[in-house]
């Protein structure tokens, strides 16, 4: 039986956030710039990074860092463009 501790549970929340974001974009045809999709794409890697505290994996760590960084950069650029009226 698999033991579900707090960090594992948080990691599963992150996976659910990734899947929900992908569902919103691919099935519901919402924009990847949609606030909910962006929020889920920020929540996902944060949760998975927390889960790595118990079972560190460098490949997963780097993937999560880049996913989070790219999402934040995209969100910031979109916010800036809307503010500037572009």
Secondary structure as GFF3:
##gff-version 3
##sequence-region A 1 86
A	DSSP	alpha_helix	6	26	.	.	.	ID=ss1
A	DSSP	alpha_helix	35	51	.	.	.	ID=ss2
A	DSSP	alpha_helix	58	83	.	.	.	ID=ss3
###
